[in-house]
Amino acid sequence: MPKKRPIAQRRKGYNDKRHKSNVNSDTEYPYLDHSYCALPESDDYLDGEKATAGSAHYEHRIMAEVLNTIDTENNGQTLCSNEVDMCTNVSGIILSDLYRHSDCHLQMTTVQGQCEIETSPSTYEILYEALRCSLPAPYILNSTSSDIQILSFYNNSGKTVIKSAINICRNFKVNISIHQITVSADHEIWEGMPSSFTSAKDVVLLLNKLSTYNVCIGNPDEEFQDVTVVGAGISHQSSPGIVAYREGDFCASIGAFTYHSTIRSSSCYLLVQHNHCKACSQYRKSLKLRKQRLDQQTENRQNQGTNLMHSTYKHKDMSREMLTTKLQQQKKHIQTLDSDISKMKRTVERDILQKGVTLGDIQNNEVKDLMATCQEEVYKAYPDENSFQRLFWEQQMKFNGSGNGMRWHPMIIRWCLFIRQKSSKAYDAVREAGFINLPSTRTLFDYSHYIKSATGFQTDVVKMLKEEAAKMGLFDEQWKSYVGLLFDEVKVKEDLVYDKNTGELVGYVDLDSVGNQILEIEKLTNNTSSKLAKFMLVLMVRGVTTSLKFPFAAFATTSITADFLYPIIWKAVQILESFVKLKVP
């Protein structure tokens, strides 16, 4: 009796194949992890009566051993997680084993002793077939893609270019690409759409909504296309990344308008209801400024070396073209100067409105008196009638009147000083009444202020302090010479004042020699201008055992700090002890 062969024989060489063929059929089936078929080649598989009476038992035993062999070779693990349902028909001819794997439905059957595997269509394949029948125009299903891909095209200038691509992945997620750029997930087109597109109805709904949108045309103007090359990004100093890019030729069109390249913002919506999205419209202003700068640079390079305004050529030696070029350059230069003058005027007017001070009647009269008194000095200082300073002075005099200043007798000056010392308001009231003419407060100031006011340590002030200390007897006894040094800051109005005695503008920060040197170094290092003072630092000398109170020095500051205060205090101590001969404990 011949030796029995295995009931289930594994076919070799199919491990790397995706499909396998049935022995007696040309139909291909998906390859899982094993390729099995039962090959009953002789009646030796059955003994005697089993060959004629045990067909149903034979078929059932074949399938059981096939499943048992698959399970054994996988270390006791079944190939699928779903339950196995074995069934046999009444006649015992067909035995089926149905189980699920991935998205496919697999069916193993034995027909006349032959084991076969069949598949039923998956949901993804059903969706593909449904879209083939129900896809609306102008969308086309891409048959060459492994996934479901729906395309629309531009047909312009004899070229066909992909306009949009809708990709449906195997997890039924959808993404839309416009001009090869994926539409953002937060775009309004996704509002009201399902998260998964499992039916043709959902896909058609999306396509119909997509048909209501236009592709944003960006900035397709020809004048902007030379700003950068195709595919290159555009950056900006205020943004670390790419803010825009130039798109290639998609033969795109909207209505009758066709464009072959455009510059889009990096935040372009791609799909819009109109022609432009908000991001591209906002970037258009920056694009215009960039274009103007590039044109200006190009023009400067072209004009470099051909400037005829300062050329040594004589007009008679110039050609007509050179003369025309020179006239154009002069015209442009005049326009530039006019623009600069207008800009300066606007700046001055703005500063006057923001920081200007309106003079009252008293101040106005003082200015008139001052100008009348100083007229001769101005003429001597600026003898040239065409000088700017002389012209400015004459215009001011013409505007305010040409009355001559009053030269007051010294007795009148002393009397006016006495009245003003008693009551400054009474003096101003008598002067403003107009019954008698009195010197202005500015004139009295020159007589009342014997020492010229200035910041820092003044020699005259030191002498006055020494005289005051001697009058109070601070040098008579040693214990009387002890004094204290106080300092404090006083808020002052931030402004500049012209000093007619020194010709300087008073009001800038002044912190004596050491502090000024430090400020000068900071100004050069930070490339900044001089600052206006906001506070006055006042040093006062007070007697410890006497009633001496004397303002010693003042310094203009923005806000005093220790590094500036240190040299000022020690210099004050040095002056008091070395020159004034007072003791600072």
SVG drawing of the C-alpha trace seen along z (x, -y; Angstrom):
<svg xmlns="http://www.w3.org/2000/svg" viewBox="-29 -159 72 161">
<polyline fill="none" stroke="black" stroke-width="0.4" points="0.0,0.0 1.6,-3.3 2.6,-5.8 0.0,-8.4 0.9,-12.1 0.1,-15.0 -3.4,-16.1 -2.5,-19.8 0.6,-20.7 2.2,-24.2 3.2,-25.6 6.7,-26.9 8.0,-30.2 5.0,-32.4 6.1,-34.2 7.1,-37.3 4.0,-37.4 1.0,-39.6 -1.4,-37.2 -1.6,-33.5 -3.4,-31.5 -5.7,-28.6 -4.4,-25.3 -7.3,-24.8 -8.2,-28.5 -6.7,-31.6 -8.4,-33.9 -5.9,-35.7 -6.6,-36.1 -4.9,-38.3 -2.0,-36.6 -2.1,-36.7 0.7,-35.1 0.4,-31.5 -0.5,-29.8 -2.3,-26.5 -4.3,-24.2 -5.5,-20.6 -4.3,-18.5 -6.2,-15.1 -4.2,-13.5 -5.3,-9.8 -7.8,-7.7 -5.0,-6.7 -6.2,-9.4 -9.2,-7.2 -9.4,-3.6 -12.0,-1.4 -15.5,-2.5 -14.3,-6.0 -13.6,-6.7 -17.2,-6.2 -19.2,-7.0 -17.1,-9.5 -17.0,-12.5 -18.5,-15.0 -16.3,-13.8 -13.3,-14.0 -14.0,-17.6 -14.6,-18.6 -11.4,-17.0 -9.4,-18.7 -10.5,-22.1 -10.0,-21.4 -6.4,-20.3 -5.7,-23.3 -6.8,-25.7 -5.0,-23.6 -1.8,-23.7 -2.0,-27.5 -2.6,-28.0 0.3,-25.6 2.9,-27.3 2.0,-30.7 2.8,-29.5 -0.7,-29.0 -1.9,-32.5 -4.6,-32.8 -4.1,-35.0 -7.1,-37.2 -8.8,-38.6 -12.3,-37.8 -14.1,-34.6 -14.1,-31.7 -17.4,-30.4 -17.3,-27.0 -20.4,-25.7 -21.3,-22.8 -24.2,-22.6 -26.7,-19.8 -25.2,-17.8 -21.8,-18.0 -20.3,-19.3 -19.1,-22.8 -17.4,-23.6 -16.7,-27.4 -14.6,-29.2 -15.3,-32.9 -13.1,-35.4 -12.1,-39.0 -8.6,-40.5 -7.9,-44.2 -10.6,-45.8 -11.1,-42.6 -13.5,-39.7 -11.8,-36.4 -13.7,-33.1 -12.0,-29.7 -14.0,-26.9 -13.4,-23.4 -15.0,-22.3 -14.6,-18.7 -11.6,-18.3 -10.0,-21.6 -9.4,-24.4 -9.9,-28.0 -9.7,-31.6 -12.1,-34.2 -12.4,-38.0 -15.3,-40.4 -14.9,-44.2 -13.8,-46.5 -15.5,-49.8 -12.6,-51.7 -13.0,-49.8 -16.8,-50.3 -16.2,-54.1 -13.8,-54.0 -16.4,-52.3 -19.2,-54.6 -17.1,-57.7 -16.4,-56.4 -20.1,-56.5 -21.1,-59.6 -18.2,-62.0 -19.4,-65.5 -17.7,-67.5 -15.0,-68.8 -13.4,-66.4 -11.6,-63.3 -10.7,-60.2 -6.9,-59.4 -6.7,-55.7 -2.9,-55.5 -2.9,-56.4 -2.9,-53.7 -5.3,-55.9 -8.4,-57.7 -7.3,-61.0 -9.7,-63.4 -8.2,-66.0 -9.3,-69.2 -7.2,-70.9 -6.5,-74.2 -6.7,-74.1 -5.0,-77.2 -2.5,-78.0 -2.6,-74.4 -1.4,-73.1 -3.1,-71.0 -2.0,-71.6 -3.4,-70.2 -5.4,-72.9 -6.6,-71.0 -6.1,-67.5 -8.4,-65.9 -6.8,-62.9 -8.8,-60.4 -6.6,-58.3 -7.4,-54.7 -8.5,-56.0 -11.1,-58.1 -9.4,-61.4 -9.4,-64.0 -6.9,-66.8 -7.1,-69.3 -4.1,-70.6 -4.3,-73.8 -1.3,-74.5 0.6,-71.8 0.0,-73.6 -2.2,-71.9 -5.2,-73.9 -5.1,-74.6 -7.2,-72.5 -8.8,-75.6 -10.1,-76.9 -13.8,-77.7 -14.4,-75.1 -14.2,-72.3 -17.1,-73.8 -20.1,-71.5 -18.0,-68.6 -17.8,-65.2 -14.5,-64.1 -14.4,-61.0 -15.6,-60.6 -16.9,-57.0 -19.6,-57.5 -19.7,-59.0 -22.4,-61.4 -20.0,-63.1 -17.3,-63.4 -19.7,-64.9 -20.9,-67.4 -17.3,-68.5 -16.7,-68.8 -19.8,-70.9 -18.7,-73.2 -15.2,-73.4 -16.7,-74.5 -18.1,-77.6 -14.6,-78.9 -12.0,-80.6 -8.2,-80.1 -6.7,-83.3 -4.7,-85.0 -2.2,-86.6 -0.3,-89.5 0.2,-88.5 1.1,-92.1 3.9,-92.0 5.7,-94.8 6.1,-92.6 7.5,-89.5 11.1,-90.7 11.2,-91.2 12.3,-87.5 12.7,-84.4 10.2,-81.5 10.2,-79.3 12.2,-81.7 10.9,-83.1 10.8,-86.7 11.8,-87.6 11.4,-90.8 13.6,-92.3 10.6,-92.4 9.8,-88.7 12.3,-85.8 10.6,-83.5 9.5,-83.7 6.6,-86.1 5.9,-85.5 7.0,-83.4 6.8,-83.5 4.7,-80.8 5.5,-79.0 3.5,-78.8 0.2,-76.8 -1.5,-78.4 -4.0,-79.6 -7.1,-81.6 -10.1,-83.2 -12.8,-84.1 -11.1,-85.7 -8.0,-86.7 -5.0,-84.3 -1.7,-84.6 1.5,-82.6 3.2,-83.6 2.1,-85.3 3.5,-86.3 1.6,-84.9 1.7,-85.6 2.9,-82.6 -0.5,-82.9 -2.5,-82.8 -5.9,-81.2 -5.7,-79.6 -9.5,-79.3 -11.6,-82.4 -15.0,-83.6 -13.5,-86.6 -10.2,-87.1 -7.8,-88.0 -7.5,-86.7 -7.0,-89.0 -3.4,-88.0 -2.3,-88.6 -4.1,-92.0 -2.3,-93.2 1.1,-92.1 0.5,-94.0 1.4,-97.3 4.8,-95.9 5.4,-94.5 4.9,-98.0 7.4,-99.5 9.9,-96.7 9.5,-97.3 10.1,-101.1 13.3,-100.4 14.6,-98.0 13.7,-100.5 15.5,-103.2 18.6,-101.1 18.6,-100.2 18.3,-103.8 21.1,-104.8 23.4,-102.2 22.5,-103.3 23.1,-107.0 26.3,-106.3 29.2,-107.8 26.9,-109.9 26.2,-112.8 26.5,-116.0 25.4,-118.5 28.9,-118.8 30.7,-118.0 33.5,-120.2 32.1,-120.0 31.1,-123.3 27.6,-123.6 28.9,-124.4 30.9,-121.1 27.9,-119.0 25.7,-117.1 22.0,-117.6 21.5,-114.4 23.9,-115.3 22.2,-118.7 18.9,-117.0 20.3,-114.6 21.7,-117.4 18.5,-119.3 16.6,-116.2 19.2,-115.7 18.9,-119.3 15.1,-119.1 15.2,-115.9 17.6,-117.5 15.4,-120.6 12.4,-118.3 14.4,-116.4 15.4,-119.7 11.8,-120.9 10.7,-117.7 13.3,-118.0 12.3,-121.6 8.6,-120.6 9.5,-117.8 11.6,-120.1 8.7,-122.6 6.3,-120.0 8.7,-118.8 9.2,-122.3 5.4,-123.1 4.7,-119.8 7.3,-120.6 5.9,-124.1 2.4,-122.8 3.5,-120.1 6.3,-121.9 5.8,-125.6 4.9,-128.2 2.7,-131.2 4.1,-134.4 1.9,-136.6 1.7,-140.4 4.4,-140.9 6.8,-138.4 6.0,-139.9 7.0,-143.4 10.2,-142.0 11.2,-140.4 10.5,-143.7 12.6,-145.7 15.4,-143.1 15.4,-143.2 15.5,-147.0 18.3,-147.2 20.4,-144.6 19.9,-145.9 23.2,-147.7 25.1,-144.6 23.4,-142.5 24.4,-144.9 28.0,-144.9 28.1,-141.1 26.6,-140.6 27.5,-143.5 26.6,-141.6 23.0,-142.6 22.5,-139.4 23.5,-137.1 20.8,-134.8 21.2,-136.0 20.8,-139.7 17.8,-138.8 16.2,-136.9 16.7,-139.8 15.3,-142.4 12.2,-140.2 11.5,-139.8 11.9,-143.6 9.6,-144.3 7.0,-142.0 7.1,-143.3 7.5,-147.0 10.6,-149.3 10.4,-151.2 13.6,-152.2 14.6,-150.8 14.6,-153.0 17.9,-153.7 17.0,-154.0 18.7,-156.2 20.4,-154.2 18.2,-155.9 15.1,-154.6 16.6,-151.2 17.3,-151.2 13.7,-152.4 12.2,-149.7 14.3,-147.0 13.1,-148.2 9.4,-148.0 9.8,-144.6 11.6,-143.2 8.6,-144.3 6.0,-142.8 6.6,-141.5 2.8,-141.4 2.3,-145.0 5.2,-146.0 3.8,-144.1 0.3,-145.6 1.7,-149.2 3.7,-148.5 0.9,-146.8 -1.5,-149.7 0.4,-151.9 0.2,-155.1 4.0,-155.2 6.7,-153.4 8.9,-151.1 11.8,-148.8 10.8,-145.3 11.5,-142.4 14.2,-141.2 16.0,-144.5 15.8,-144.4 17.1,-140.8 20.4,-142.0 20.8,-144.3 19.5,-142.1 21.6,-139.1 25.1,-140.2 26.5,-136.7 25.6,-135.1 23.6,-132.0 25.2,-128.8 25.5,-125.1 28.4,-123.6 30.8,-125.1 31.2,-128.9 34.2,-130.9 32.0,-133.9 29.7,-131.8 32.6,-130.3 33.8,-133.9 30.3,-135.0 30.1,-131.9 33.4,-132.8 32.3,-136.4 29.0,-135.3 30.8,-132.9 33.1,-135.7 30.2,-138.1 28.5,-135.4 31.8,-134.8 32.3,-131.2 36.1,-131.7 36.3,-133.2 36.0,-129.9 36.8,-126.5 33.6,-124.9 31.6,-127.4 33.3,-126.4 31.6,-123.0 29.0,-122.7 26.9,-120.1 26.4,-119.4 22.8,-118.7 21.6,-117.8 18.3,-117.3 16.7,-117.2 14.0,-119.7 11.8,-119.0 12.1,-121.6 10.5,-122.2 12.2,-120.4 13.2,-123.3 16.2,-125.1 17.0,-128.8 19.4,-131.0 22.0,-132.8 22.8,-136.1 26.0,-136.5 27.7,-133.3 25.8,-132.5 24.9,-129.0 21.7,-127.1 21.0,-126.3 18.9,-123.3 21.1,-120.2 22.3,-117.8 25.4,-119.2 27.1,-117.1 30.5,-118.9 33.7,-117.7 33.8,-114.0 30.1,-113.4 30.1,-115.3 33.0,-113.1 31.0,-109.9 27.9,-111.3 30.0,-112.1 31.4,-108.5 27.8,-107.1 26.6,-109.4 29.3,-108.3 28.9,-104.6 25.1,-104.6 25.0,-107.1 22.5,-109.3 22.1,-113.1 22.4,-115.3 19.5,-114.9 17.4,-117.7 17.5,-118.1 14.4,-117.2 15.8,-117.9 18.1,-120.3 20.5,-118.8 21.0,-121.5 23.8,-121.4 23.3,-123.5 25.7,-124.3 24.2,-124.5 26.0,-125.4 26.1,-122.8 26.2,-125.3 25.3,-128.4 22.3,-129.6 24.3,-129.5 22.1,-128.5 23.8,-128.9 22.9,-127.3 26.4,-126.3 25.9,-124.7 23.4,-123.3 23.6,-120.6 21.2,-119.8 20.3,-116.1 17.8,-113.6 17.9,-111.5 21.0,-111.5 22.7,-108.1 25.5,-107.2 28.2,-107.1 27.5,-110.7 26.8,-111.9 30.1,-110.5 32.6,-112.9 30.3,-115.9 30.0,-115.4 33.7,-114.9 34.6,-117.9 32.2,-120.0 33.9,-118.8 37.3,-119.6 36.3,-123.2 34.7,-123.8 37.7,-122.6 40.5,-123.9 39.2,-127.2 36.4,-128.3 38.2,-126.9 35.0,-125.3 35.0,-121.8 32.7,-119.1 32.6,-116.3"/>
</svg>
